Amino acid sequence: RRIEEAMEIRKLLMRNEEELSAVVRALNGEYIRPAPGGDLLRDGAGVLPTGRNIHALDPYRMPSPAAEQRGKVAADKILEEQKGAGGVFPESVAVTLWGLDAIKTKGESVAIVLALVGARPVKEGTGRIVKFELIPLEELGRPRIDVLCSLSGIFRDTFANVVDLLDALFEQAAEADEPIEMNYIKKHVQELQAKGIDRPTARLFSNPAGDFGSMVNERVGNGEWEDGKELGDTWAARNGFSFGRKTEKGTARPELLRELLSSTERIVQEIDSVEYGLTDIQEYYANTGALKKAADNARESAGKKGKVKVSILESFSKAVEPRDLEQTLRMEYRTKLLNPKWAEAMAKQGSGGAYEISQRMTALVGWAGTTDFAEDWVYDGAAERYAMDEAMAEKLRKANPEAFQNVLRRMLEANGRGFWKADEKTLDKLREMYSQTEDEIEGVRWE
């Protein structure tokens, strides 16, 4: 059966001519056959062939039953991990809610939030979710965890109904007739009220209404930052806007966000597909990494000890296992950036491949700035693979001189910022190659 399914998927993948014909039909105002979107590994052959008018999911049925179950397993394992480290449950956890991830997983990240709080969906007769209700403490068997929800702009705009339901849930938890030692949401709301902070039940934060992005990746890309604290402050300034019911549609609440960050003990980031990992694109360090730095900044300002831990959930596999952030980064750098087979495959792709290598070098600096992940062996390996290997360097320079120059720039930048302790011989070589590439871009020939 698996062989037959694989053969069917191969046949459907070969039907790639339908994309252009669909574009022509769309321009002519003609009908385009609809189909569900999704991930090939997660959803199988149903997402093929391409070239159809894809639709996502009914936002009023999110999370799905399967997502709800996987989210609970993930939350339980995260709590076990945190309790095992300190002997007590964490009082506050931050969870990133991204739109495309939620679509692909049918709402696993939302289910993680519900499980941490100790809540479940309530459905009407048609199966649509109308509210989230608290699970009784006797049934839950542990305290309710407070959750700071970091919303991407796409999630905020696509799942406004879920945002409203979650907002109502946090208010319900804050008003529950329960002891504060078993309800950390209620405990923290009372503490915030005592400090005179407005709307203390708000837990859903994002960029300003209609705006997108943390701007951290722009600052890293341009090199316009002094230290990691500045990147964390940038994230906090861009994400200090609260969303929820009624008029709570992007209200600036920087003081409340700062208080919530100062109590955060762990961050949860879900990765929904094997297509892109933490080291492949700028968005992960610009959001999850910068969120960690913002929380570390807030905790330090509040006089609290200990750095915030980050759990990475790879939800594309059958088992739901949280991984430590640093462990995940090391694994990805070994299997991609420093992997000779991966490097050669990228080099064969010409300009696009050189660009992908360049992007990962920028992300490497971004992770160092936001999470202090700075291990010499990664930079040593990258320099050896892409700069000191003359054949590889020549391939990249010819294919995409701007991308190759960025690879060299990031290595020199990492050394200048103290992320990489390179020897002078290596640095001299990198500087020479950088100058040569810059001259070639500007049309100056080297003999």
C-alpha positions in Angstrom: 0.0 0.0 0.0 2.8 2.4 0.8 4.5 1.7 -2.5 1.3 2.3 -4.3 0.8 5.6 -2.5 4.4 6.6 -3.2 3.9 5.8 -6.9 0.7 7.9 -7.0 2.5 10.8 -5.3 5.3 10.6 -7.9 2.8 10.6 -10.7 1.0 13.7 -9.3 4.2 15.5 -8.7 5.1 15.1 -12.4 1.8 16.9 -13.3 3.4 20.3 -12.9 2.2 21.9 -16.1 -1.2 22.7 -14.5 0.1 25.7 -12.6 0.6 27.8 -15.8 -2.6 26.8 -17.3 -4.4 27.7 -14.1 -2.8 31.2 -14.2 -4.1 31.6 -17.7 -7.6 30.5 -16.7 -7.6 32.9 -13.8 -6.5 35.8 -16.0 -9.4 34.9 -18.3 -11.9 34.9 -15.4 -12.5 31.2 -15.8 -13.2 28.5 -13.2 -10.3 27.0 -11.3 -11.0 23.7 -9.6 -10.7 24.0 -5.7 -8.6 21.6 -3.6 -7.4 21.5 0.0 -4.0 22.9 0.8 -1.6 21.3 3.2 1.7 19.6 3.6 2.6 16.6 1.4 4.2 14.6 4.2 1.3 15.4 6.6 -1.7 15.2 4.2 -0.5 12.9 1.5 -1.6 12.8 -2.1 -4.7 14.9 -1.5 -2.8 18.1 -1.8 -1.7 17.2 -5.3 -1.5 18.1 -8.1 -0.6 21.8 -7.9 -2.3 24.4 -9.9 -5.6 24.3 -8.2 -7.5 26.9 -6.1 -6.5 25.8 -2.6 -8.5 26.4 0.5 -7.3 26.0 4.1 -9.7 25.0 6.8 -12.8 26.2 8.6 -11.4 28.5 11.4 -14.4 27.6 13.6 -13.3 24.0 13.7 -9.8 24.7 15.0 -8.2 22.9 16.7 -9.3 19.6 15.1 -9.7 16.6 17.3 -6.4 15.2 16.1 -4.6 18.5 16.7 -6.2 18.7 20.2 -4.9 15.3 21.1 -1.3 16.1 19.8 -1.4 19.5 21.5 -2.2 17.9 24.9 0.7 15.4 24.5 3.1 18.2 23.6 2.0 20.4 26.5 2.3 17.5 29.0 5.8 16.7 27.8 6.8 20.4 28.1 5.5 20.6 31.6 7.2 17.3 32.6 10.5 18.7 31.1 10.2 22.0 33.0 9.1 20.3 36.3 12.0 17.8 36.0 14.5 20.6 35.7 13.2 22.6 38.8 10.8 20.3 40.6 7.8 22.6 40.1 5.5 23.5 37.3 6.3 26.7 35.4 3.9 29.5 36.2 4.2 31.1 32.7 4.9 29.8 29.3 5.0 31.8 26.0 3.6 30.1 22.9 4.1 31.3 19.3 1.0 31.1 17.2 1.8 31.3 13.4 -0.9 31.3 10.8 0.5 28.9 8.2 1.6 26.5 10.9 -1.9 26.5 12.3 -3.4 25.8 8.9 -1.1 22.9 8.2 -1.5 21.3 11.6 -5.2 22.1 12.0 -4.4 24.1 15.1 -1.9 22.1 17.1 -0.3 25.3 18.6 -3.8 26.5 19.7 -4.3 23.1 21.3 -1.0 23.5 23.2 -2.3 26.8 24.7 -5.6 25.1 25.7 -3.8 22.2 27.3 -1.5 24.4 29.3 -4.4 26.5 30.6 -6.4 23.4 31.2 -9.3 24.0 28.8 -11.1 22.3 25.9 -13.3 23.3 23.0 -17.1 23.3 23.2 -18.9 22.5 20.0 -22.4 23.1 18.7 -24.4 20.5 16.9 -22.7 21.1 13.5 -19.3 20.6 15.1 -18.2 24.2 15.0 -16.4 25.4 18.1 -18.3 28.2 20.0 -16.1 28.6 23.1 -13.3 27.2 25.2 -14.2 26.0 28.7 -12.1 25.3 31.7 -11.5 21.7 32.7 -12.3 21.3 36.4 -9.1 21.3 38.6 -10.0 17.8 40.0 -9.9 16.5 36.5 -6.9 18.5 35.4 -4.8 17.4 38.4 -2.3 20.3 38.3 -2.2 24.1 38.3 -3.4 26.2 35.3 -0.4 27.6 33.5 -0.4 31.2 32.4 0.3 31.6 28.7 1.6 34.6 26.8 0.5 34.1 23.1 2.8 35.7 20.5 0.7 36.0 17.3 2.0 36.3 13.8 0.2 38.9 11.7 -1.2 36.2 9.5 -2.6 34.3 12.5 -4.0 37.5 14.0 -5.9 38.4 10.8 -6.9 34.9 9.7 -8.1 33.5 13.0 -9.8 36.5 14.6 -12.5 34.2 16.0 -9.9 32.0 17.8 -8.2 35.2 19.2 -11.6 36.2 20.6 -12.3 32.8 22.1 -8.8 32.7 23.7 -9.3 36.2 25.1 -12.5 35.1 26.7 -10.8 32.0 28.1 -8.1 34.0 29.9 -10.8 36.2 31.4 -12.8 33.2 32.5 -9.7 31.7 34.1 -8.9 34.9 35.9 -12.4 35.0 37.4 -12.6 31.3 38.3 -13.4 30.4 41.9 -10.1 28.6 42.4 -7.1 29.0 44.8 -4.3 31.1 43.2 -1.8 28.3 43.9 -3.7 26.2 41.4 -4.5 29.0 38.9 -1.4 31.0 37.9 -3.5 33.1 35.5 -5.6 34.3 38.4 -2.5 34.8 40.5 -0.8 36.9 37.9 -3.9 39.0 37.1 -4.3 39.9 40.8 -0.6 40.9 40.9 -1.0 43.0 37.8 -4.1 44.7 39.2 -2.2 45.5 42.4 0.4 47.3 40.2 -2.4 49.3 38.5 -1.9 47.8 35.1 -4.9 48.1 32.8 -6.6 45.1 31.1 -4.5 42.6 33.2 -6.2 39.5 31.5 -4.8 40.4 28.0 -2.5 37.6 26.8 -2.6 37.8 23.0 0.1 40.1 21.6 1.2 40.9 18.0 2.3 43.7 15.7 0.2 46.9 15.3 -3.1 46.2 13.5 -2.5 45.8 9.8 1.3 45.6 10.2 3.5 42.6 10.1 7.0 41.4 11.3 9.3 42.0 14.2 11.8 44.1 12.2 14.5 42.1 13.9 15.6 40.4 10.7 15.8 43.7 8.9 18.2 45.0 11.6 20.3 41.9 11.5 20.3 41.9 7.7 21.5 45.5 7.6 23.9 45.1 10.5 22.2 48.0 12.3 22.3 46.8 15.9 24.7 47.2 18.8 24.0 44.1 20.9 21.4 41.4 21.6 19.5 43.5 24.1 18.7 46.0 21.3 17.2 43.1 19.2 15.1 42.0 22.2 13.9 45.6 22.7 13.0 45.8 19.0 10.9 42.7 19.2 9.1 44.0 22.3 8.4 47.4 20.7 6.9 45.7 17.6 4.8 43.2 19.5 3.4 45.2 22.4 -0.1 45.4 20.9 -2.9 43.5 22.5 -5.7 41.7 20.6 -9.0 40.3 21.8 -12.8 41.0 21.9 -14.6 44.2 21.4 -12.3 47.2 21.1 -9.1 45.2 21.9 -7.8 45.3 18.3 -4.2 46.4 18.6 -4.2 48.4 21.8 -0.6 49.4 22.8 0.2 47.7 26.1 4.0 47.8 26.4 4.0 47.8 30.3 1.7 44.7 30.4 3.8 42.9 27.9 7.0 43.7 29.9 5.4 42.2 33.0 4.3 39.1 31.2 7.7 38.6 29.7 9.4 39.0 33.1 7.4 36.0 34.4 7.9 33.8 31.3 10.0 30.7 32.1 9.7 28.8 28.8 8.9 29.5 25.2 7.3 26.9 22.8 7.9 27.1 19.0 6.3 24.5 16.7 7.9 23.5 13.4 5.3 22.1 11.1 7.3 20.8 8.1 10.7 19.4 7.1 10.8 22.1 4.3 12.2 24.8 6.6 14.0 24.6 9.9 15.2 27.1 12.5 18.4 27.8 10.5 16.9 28.1 7.1 14.9 31.4 7.2 15.2 34.6 9.1 11.7 34.5 10.7 12.6 32.0 13.4 15.4 34.0 15.1 13.6 37.2 14.4 10.6 36.0 16.3 11.3 33.1 18.6 14.9 34.1 19.2 14.1 37.7 19.8 11.1 36.8 22.0 13.6 34.9 24.2 15.9 37.9 24.3 13.0 40.2 25.2 12.0 37.8 28.0 15.6 37.6 29.3 15.8 41.4 29.2 12.6 41.7 31.2 13.6 39.1 33.7 16.9 40.8 34.3 15.3 44.2 34.7 12.9 42.6 37.3 15.8 41.1 39.2 14.8 37.5 38.4 17.4 34.8 38.0 17.8 32.3 35.2 17.5 32.5 31.4 14.3 31.5 29.6 14.3 28.0 28.0 13.0 27.3 24.5 11.3 24.1 23.5 11.1 23.3 19.8 8.3 21.0 18.7 8.8 19.2 15.4 5.2 18.3 14.7 5.8 16.7 11.3 6.9 13.4 12.9 4.6 10.8 14.4 6.0 11.3 17.9 5.6 14.7 19.6 8.9 15.4 21.3 10.1 18.8 22.5 13.8 19.5 21.8 16.0 22.0 23.4 16.7 25.1 21.2 20.5 24.8 21.3 20.3 21.0 20.6 18.1 21.7 17.6 20.4 24.4 16.2 23.5 22.1 16.5 21.7 19.3 14.7 20.5 21.5 11.9 24.0 23.1 11.3 25.6 19.6 11.2 23.0 18.2 8.8 22.7 21.3 6.5 25.2 24.2 6.5 28.2 22.0 7.4 27.1 18.9 5.5 29.3 18.5 2.4 26.5 16.8 0.4 24.1 19.6 1.2 26.8 22.2 0.3 27.5 20.6 -3.0 23.8 20.3 -3.8 23.4 24.0 -3.2 26.4 24.9 -5.3 25.0 22.9 -8.2 21.8 25.1 -8.0 23.8 28.1 -9.1 22.7 31.6 -8.1 19.7 30.3 -6.1 21.9 27.8 -4.2 24.5 30.5 -3.3 21.6 32.7 -2.1 20.4 29.9 0.2 23.8 29.5 1.8 24.1 33.2 2.2 20.7 33.3 4.0 21.8 30.7 6.4 25.0 32.6 7.3 22.9 35.7 8.1 20.6 33.5 10.2 23.6 32.1 12.1 24.5 35.7 13.1 20.9 36.3 14.0 20.7 33.4 16.3 23.9 34.5 18.0 22.5 38.0 18.5 19.1 36.9 19.9 20.0 33.7 21.9 23.8 33.9 22.4 24.3 30.8 20.3 27.9 31.3 19.4 29.9 28.1 19.0 33.3 28.3 17.2 33.0 24.9 15.5 30.0 26.1 13.4 31.9 29.2 12.1 35.1 27.2 11.7 33.3 24.6 9.6 31.4 27.2 7.5 34.7 29.1 6.8 36.4 25.9 5.8 33.5 24.7 3.6 32.6 27.9 1.8 35.7 30.2 1.9 38.9 28.2 2.4 37.8 25.5 -0.1 38.9 27.3 -3.3 36.8 25.3 -5.7 33.6 25.9 -3.6 34.4 29.6 -3.2 34.9 30.0 -6.9 31.6 28.3 -7.7 29.7 30.5 -5.3 31.5 33.7 -6.5 30.7 33.0 -10.1 27.2 31.9 -9.5 26.2 34.8 -7.2 28.9 37.3 -6.2 26.6 39.3 -4.0 25.5 36.2 -2.0 29.1 35.0 -1.7 30.2 38.4 -0.4 27.4 38.2 2.2 28.8 34.8 3.3 32.2 36.4 3.9 30.6 39.5 5.5 28.8 37.4 8.1 32.0 35.6 9.0 33.8 38.8 9.5 30.9 40.3 11.4 30.7 37.3 13.7 34.3 37.7 14.6 33.9 41.5 15.1 30.9 40.9 17.4 32.8 38.3 19.4 30.6 35.4 18.3 33.6 33.6 16.6 37.3 33.5 17.7 39.0 33.1 14.3 42.8 33.1 13.9 44.5 36.0 12.1 45.5 33.9 9.1 41.8 33.0 8.4 40.7 36.6 9.0 43.3 37.9 6.5 42.1 35.5 3.9 38.5 36.4 4.4 39.2 40.1 4.2 41.2 39.6 1.0 38.4 37.5 -0.6 35.8 40.0 0.5 37.7 42.9 -1.1 38.3 40.9 -4.3 34.6 40.0 -4.6 33.6 43.6 -3.9 35.9 44.8 -6.7 34.5 42.2 -9.1 30.9 43.3 -8.3 31.9 46.9 -9.1 33.7 45.8 -12.3 37.3 46.0 -11.2 39.3 43.1 -12.5 42.0 41.3 -10.4 45.0 39.9 -12.2 
